[in-house]
Amino acid sequence: MTSPPLDVPLTDPHDVPLAVDVRHVAPALTGGRALALAPVSAATWTAVGQLAIAAVAGLAAAVVLMTGVALGAGLLVVVVGVPVLVLTLALARGYGTGERSRLDAQLGVVVPPPAPGPGPVYRPSTWWAWLRDGRAWAAVAHALVTWLLTWTAASVALSLAVGALVVPVAPLTGRVSWPHLAILAPVAVLAVWLAAVLLQLACLAQVRLGRVLLGGRSRAEAERAARAAEQRASVAEGRAEHLHETRTAAVVAADEERRRIERDLHDGAQQRLVALGVELGVARRAAAQDPAVAVAAVDAAHGEIKEVLAELRDLVRGVHPAVLTDRGLDAALSALAARSPVPVDVEADGLGADVGAQAQAAAYFVVAEALTNVAKHATATRATVRAGVHGDRLRIEVADDGAGAAHAAPGGGLDGLRRRVEALDGTFDLVSPAGRGTVLTVEVPCAS
């Protein structure tokens, strides 16, 4: 006879309260009417069938598994015991699968399965993992404990039931008087009642053993999973806070860059264009009366035009260099090295189309700022630029043999680069011991 499935909504199938299983498979333990009607309860007859099958299956499993464990342990000294133990543990896993299916079919109790085993037993590389498989050893323990439990409970219950059945036929033997029968009758009822309660209790014990030893996770595993979840939540919270800070810094850096461009245009190119207009006005007025003055004014205007074009080229290069768009990061880094007054070696590898535009721009400006610092402050005789793709990240390294002692001061060029790199979810590492040169290493995601 099969009991109806659990009708209690559970938020976590791995952690079923004891009270739920009591109501489902051992209602007599709840007391009251269910306790009084235990001998005729459907749960009692379900327990009879369940224990009968469990006794046979448990005996067979216990004999096979305990023999395998004893044989494997005894043969460990000659190495042959290792595969024997591994095979035994694999059989224990299979036994656990069968027991979970039986509990579901007979009692409607669902025990979530554990994680799969370590791997195929015919691969020696998995043997150590099998020997450390806690779920397989738990299945071995389940077979042994279930065998002892079911046979003990079944023997006691059967003895009580047989003793109770003897009472009604005792008067027919002529050796028991009716007064004695009146005394024995309550004892027989009590024996039947105790047998029913014992059967339900044994069934409950089997269900709880199945959850603990054959289920998906033990209490310790659940606690470890909870701690791991808390750690992941903490990391995610820190990550969110870091992203908030870096995105805020990126907005501030973008605003500062816009103000710098506006200042450069106002103080540089705009002033030179005004001077150019003045020179051209002088040339126009002096063209008819004093050609020499006009020619000098035109020459001055020509010089101003060159200066304006140079400043605009520098300004545009600071916004986004054309060589980066036209020829790629490799050529752009070579162009920076060629313009540097300090000799620079460039080593670039794997800078293909999988490196995004934002990552390329960040790498370009990192190298540009680093080489500018080398030329201005490092008193270096040589510098090296290395660029390459490592996994899904673009790695840039700029090293020199200068005086060192560089640091990313707040508001400085290196600090601005650091904020730009962090806004792209990258890393910025500056190593600059005094007198031993400087190494700047930056990594940004290629997809940036």
C-alpha positions in Angstrom: 0.0 0.0 0.0 1.4 3.4 -1.0 0.8 6.5 1.1 -0.3 9.7 -0.7 2.6 12.1 -1.4 3.4 14.9 0.9 0.9 17.8 0.6 2.9 20.2 2.7 4.5 23.1 0.6 8.2 23.1 1.2 10.6 25.9 0.3 13.6 23.7 0.4 13.2 20.0 -0.5 16.6 19.2 1.1 15.5 20.3 4.5 12.1 18.7 5.5 11.1 19.2 9.1 10.7 16.1 11.3 7.1 17.1 12.1 6.2 16.8 8.4 7.5 13.3 8.1 5.8 12.3 11.4 2.4 13.4 10.1 3.0 11.6 6.8 4.4 8.2 7.8 3.9 7.9 11.6 0.7 9.8 12.5 0.4 7.7 15.7 3.2 9.7 17.2 1.1 12.8 17.0 -1.2 11.4 19.6 -5.0 11.7 19.9 -7.2 9.8 17.5 -4.3 8.7 15.2 -2.6 7.1 18.2 -5.8 5.3 19.3 -6.4 3.9 15.8 -2.8 3.0 15.1 -3.6 -0.8 14.6 -6.1 -0.1 11.8 -4.3 2.9 10.3 -3.3 2.9 6.6 0.1 4.2 7.7 0.6 1.0 9.7 -0.1 -1.3 6.8 2.1 0.8 4.6 4.9 0.5 7.1 4.4 -3.3 7.1 5.0 -3.5 3.3 7.8 -1.0 3.4 9.6 -2.8 6.2 9.2 -6.2 4.5 10.9 -5.0 1.3 13.5 -2.9 3.2 14.4 -6.0 5.3 15.2 -8.1 2.2 16.9 -5.2 0.2 18.8 -4.1 3.3 20.1 -7.5 4.1 21.3 -8.1 0.5 22.9 -4.6 0.3 24.6 -4.9 3.7 26.1 -8.3 2.8 27.4 -7.1 -0.6 28.7 -3.7 0.6 30.2 -4.8 3.9 31.9 -7.7 2.1 33.3 -5.3 -0.5 34.6 -2.9 2.1 36.2 -5.7 4.2 37.8 -7.3 1.1 39.0 -4.0 -0.2 40.5 -2.9 3.1 42.2 -6.3 3.5 43.8 -6.1 0.1 45.0 -2.5 0.4 48.5 -3.7 1.1 48.7 -5.3 -2.4 47.0 -2.3 -4.1 44.3 -4.5 -5.5 42.1 -3.3 -2.6 41.8 0.2 -4.1 39.7 -0.8 -7.2 37.7 -3.2 -5.0 36.8 -0.3 -2.6 36.1 2.0 -5.5 33.7 -0.6 -7.1 32.0 -1.1 -3.7 31.5 2.6 -3.3 30.0 2.9 -6.8 27.6 0.0 -5.9 26.7 2.0 -2.8 25.8 4.9 -4.9 23.6 2.6 -6.9 22.0 1.3 -3.8 21.3 4.8 -2.6 19.5 5.6 -5.9 17.4 2.4 -5.5 16.5 3.3 -1.9 15.4 6.8 -2.9 13.2 5.4 -5.6 11.7 2.8 -3.3 10.9 5.4 -0.6 9.2 7.5 -3.3 7.2 4.6 -4.7 6.1 3.1 -1.4 5.8 6.1 0.9 5.6 9.1 -1.5 8.7 10.5 0.2 11.0 12.4 -2.2 14.6 12.5 -1.2 16.6 14.8 -3.4 19.6 13.0 -4.9 23.2 14.1 -4.1 25.7 15.4 -6.6 26.9 12.8 -9.2 29.8 10.6 -8.3 33.4 11.6 -9.0 33.5 9.9 -12.4 33.9 6.5 -14.2 35.3 3.9 -11.9 37.5 2.4 -14.7 39.6 5.6 -14.7 42.4 5.4 -12.1 42.5 9.2 -12.0 39.1 9.2 -10.2 39.9 6.5 -7.6 41.2 8.9 -5.0 38.1 11.1 -5.4 35.9 7.9 -5.0 37.7 7.0 -1.8 36.9 10.5 -0.4 33.3 10.5 -1.6 31.3 11.1 1.6 27.9 10.3 0.0 29.1 6.9 -1.1 30.3 6.0 2.4 27.1 7.4 3.8 25.2 4.9 1.6 27.3 2.1 2.9 26.4 3.2 6.5 22.7 3.4 5.5 22.7 -0.2 4.3 24.2 -1.4 7.5 21.9 0.6 9.8 18.8 -0.1 7.8 19.5 -3.8 7.9 19.8 -3.8 11.7 16.8 -1.5 12.2 14.4 -3.3 9.9 15.2 -6.8 11.2 15.1 -5.7 14.8 11.8 -3.8 14.4 10.2 -6.5 12.3 11.2 -9.2 14.8 9.8 -7.3 17.8 6.6 -6.3 16.0 6.0 -9.8 14.7 6.5 -11.2 18.2 4.0 -8.8 19.6 1.5 -9.5 16.9 1.8 -13.3 17.2 1.5 -13.0 21.0 -1.7 -11.0 20.6 -3.2 -13.6 18.2 -2.6 -16.4 20.7 -5.0 -14.9 23.2 -8.2 -15.5 21.2 -7.4 -19.2 20.7 -6.1 -19.9 24.2 -9.5 -20.9 25.6 -9.8 -23.6 23.0 -6.8 -25.4 24.4 -8.6 -25.9 27.7 -5.6 -24.6 29.6 -6.7 -21.0 30.0 -9.8 -20.2 31.9 -12.2 -17.4 30.9 -11.2 -15.3 33.9 -7.6 -15.5 32.8 -8.7 -14.6 29.3 -10.3 -11.4 30.6 -7.0 -10.5 32.0 -5.1 -11.4 28.9 -7.4 -9.6 26.4 -6.2 -6.0 27.4 -2.6 -7.3 27.2 -3.3 -8.6 23.6 -4.8 -5.2 22.6 -1.8 -3.4 24.1 0.5 -5.7 22.2 -1.2 -5.0 18.9 -1.2 -1.3 19.6 2.5 -1.4 20.5 3.3 -3.4 17.3 1.5 -0.8 15.2 3.3 2.1 16.8 6.7 0.3 16.5 6.1 -0.3 12.8 5.2 3.4 12.2 8.2 4.5 14.2 10.6 2.2 12.3 9.2 3.5 9.0 9.8 7.1 10.2 13.4 6.2 11.2 14.0 4.8 7.7 12.7 8.0 6.1 14.9 10.2 8.3 17.9 8.0 7.7 17.3 8.2 4.0 17.2 12.0 4.1 20.4 12.2 6.2 22.5 9.5 4.6 21.1 9.3 1.0 19.9 12.9 0.5 21.4 15.7 -1.5 23.3 17.3 1.3 23.9 16.9 5.0 23.4 19.6 7.6 27.1 20.4 7.5 27.0 20.7 3.7 24.0 23.0 3.9 25.9 25.2 6.4 28.9 25.3 4.1 26.6 26.2 1.2 25.0 29.0 3.3 28.5 30.3 4.2 29.5 30.2 0.6 26.3 32.1 -0.4 27.0 34.7 2.3 30.6 35.1 0.9 29.3 35.5 -2.6 26.8 38.1 -1.4 29.5 39.9 0.4 31.7 39.9 -2.7 28.8 41.0 -4.9 28.1 43.9 -2.5 31.7 44.9 -2.5 31.7 44.6 -6.3 28.6 46.8 -6.6 30.2 49.4 -4.3 33.4 49.3 -6.4 31.5 49.7 -9.6 29.6 52.6 -8.2 32.8 54.4 -7.1 34.5 53.7 -10.5 31.5 54.9 -12.5 31.3 58.0 -10.4 35.0 58.6 -10.9 34.6 58.1 -14.7 31.8 60.7 -14.8 34.0 63.1 -12.9 37.0 62.3 -15.1 34.9 62.9 -18.2 33.7 66.3 -16.9 37.3 67.3 -16.1 38.4 66.2 -19.6 35.6 68.3 -21.2 36.7 71.3 -19.1 40.4 70.7 -20.2 39.4 70.7 -23.8 37.4 73.8 -23.4 40.3 75.5 -21.6 42.8 74.4 -24.3 40.6 75.7 -27.0 40.0 79.0 -25.3 43.6 79.6 -24.2 45.4 78.1 -27.2 43.7 77.8 -30.6 41.1 80.5 -30.0 43.8 83.1 -29.0 45.9 82.2 -32.0 42.9 82.5 -34.3 42.3 86.0 -32.9 46.0 86.9 -33.5 45.7 85.5 -37.0 42.7 87.7 -37.7 44.6 90.7 -36.5 47.6 89.9 -38.7 45.4 89.4 -41.8 43.7 92.7 -41.1 47.1 94.5 -40.9 48.1 92.9 -44.2 44.9 93.9 -45.9 45.3 97.6 -44.8 49.0 97.8 -45.7 48.7 95.9 -49.0 48.3 99.0 -51.2 50.5 101.5 -49.3 53.3 99.4 -47.8 53.7 96.0 -49.4 56.7 95.1 -47.1 54.5 95.5 -44.0 51.8 93.4 -45.7 54.2 90.6 -46.5 55.5 90.6 -42.9 51.9 90.4 -41.6 51.1 87.5 -44.0 54.3 85.7 -42.9 53.2 86.2 -39.2 49.7 84.9 -40.1 51.2 81.9 -41.8 53.2 81.1 -38.6 50.1 81.5 -36.5 48.2 79.1 -38.8 51.0 76.5 -38.3 50.8 76.9 -34.6 47.0 76.6 -34.6 47.1 73.4 -36.7 49.8 71.9 -34.4 47.7 72.7 -31.3 44.5 71.3 -32.9 46.3 68.1 -33.9 47.5 67.7 -30.3 44.1 68.4 -29.0 42.4 65.9 -31.4 45.1 63.3 -30.5 44.2 63.8 -26.8 40.5 63.2 -27.5 41.0 60.1 -29.8 44.0 59.6 -32.1 43.3 59.1 -35.7 46.0 56.5 -36.1 44.3 54.3 -33.5 41.1 54.2 -35.7 42.9 54.0 -39.0 45.8 51.5 -38.3 45.0 49.9 -34.9 46.7 49.8 -31.5 50.0 48.3 -32.6 50.7 51.2 -35.0 49.4 53.8 -32.5 51.9 52.5 -29.9 54.7 52.6 -32.4 53.8 56.2 -33.3 53.9 57.2 -29.6 57.3 55.5 -29.3 58.6 57.3 -32.4 57.6 60.7 -31.0 59.1 60.1 -27.5 62.5 61.8 -26.9 63.5 58.8 -24.9 64.3 55.6 -26.9 61.4 53.2 -26.6 61.1 49.5 -27.5 57.6 48.3 -28.4 56.6 44.6 -28.1 53.1 44.0 -29.2 51.5 40.6 -29.8 47.9 39.4 -30.5 46.3 42.8 -30.7 43.6 41.7 -33.1 40.0 42.6 -33.8 38.9 41.0 -30.6 40.3 44.0 -28.6 37.4 46.5 -28.3 37.7 50.2 -29.1 37.4 51.3 -25.4 40.2 48.9 -24.4 42.4 50.2 -27.2 41.8 53.8 -26.3 42.6 53.1 -22.6 45.8 51.3 -23.6 46.8 54.2 -25.9 46.3 56.9 -23.3 48.1 54.9 -20.6 51.1 54.5 -22.8 51.0 58.2 -23.9 50.8 59.4 -20.3 53.5 57.0 -19.1 55.9 58.0 -21.9 55.3 61.7 -21.2 56.2 61.1 -17.6 59.3 59.2 -18.6 60.4 62.1 -20.8 59.6 64.8 -18.2 60.5 63.3 -14.8 62.2 59.9 -15.0 65.6 60.9 -16.3 65.5 57.5 -18.0 67.8 56.3 -20.9 65.4 53.7 -22.2 61.8 52.6 -21.9 59.9 49.4 -23.0 56.2 49.1 -23.9 54.7 45.6 -23.9 51.2 44.9 -25.1 49.4 41.6 -25.4 46.2 39.7 -24.9 46.0 37.2 -21.9 42.8 35.3 -22.0 40.0 37.9 -22.3 42.1 40.8 -21.0 44.4 43.3 -22.7 47.6 43.8 -20.7 49.8 46.8 -21.1 53.2 47.2 -19.4 55.4 50.3 -19.6 58.8 50.1 -17.9 61.8 52.4 -17.7 65.2 52.5 -16.1 64.8 56.0 -14.6 64.9 57.4 -11.1 61.6 55.8 -10.0 59.6 57.2 -7.0 56.6 57.9 -9.2 53.1 57.9 -7.7 49.6 58.5 -8.8 48.9 61.8 -7.0 45.3 62.9 -6.7 44.3 65.1 -9.6 47.5 64.1 -11.6 47.8 62.4 -14.9 48.4 59.0 -13.5 45.4 59.3 -11.2 43.2 60.2 -14.1 44.4 57.2 -16.0 43.8 55.0 -12.9 40.2 56.2 -12.7 39.7 55.7 -16.5 41.0 52.1 -16.3 38.9 51.2 -13.2 35.8 52.6 -14.9 36.4 49.9 -17.6 36.6 47.2 -14.8 40.4 47.0 -15.2 43.4 47.0 -12.9 46.1 49.6 -12.5 49.4 48.7 -10.8 52.3 51.1 -10.4 55.6 49.9 -9.0 58.3 52.6 -8.7 60.9 52.1 -6.0 63.3 55.0 -5.7 66.4 54.7 -7.9 65.2 51.4 -9.5 62.9 52.6 -12.4 59.2 52.4 -12.8 56.9 49.6 -14.1 53.3 50.5 -14.8 51.0 47.5 -15.5 47.4 47.9 -16.7 44.8 45.2 -17.6 41.4 45.9 -19.1 38.8 43.5 -20.5 39.1 43.1 -24.2 35.4 43.5 -24.6 35.5 47.0 -23.1 
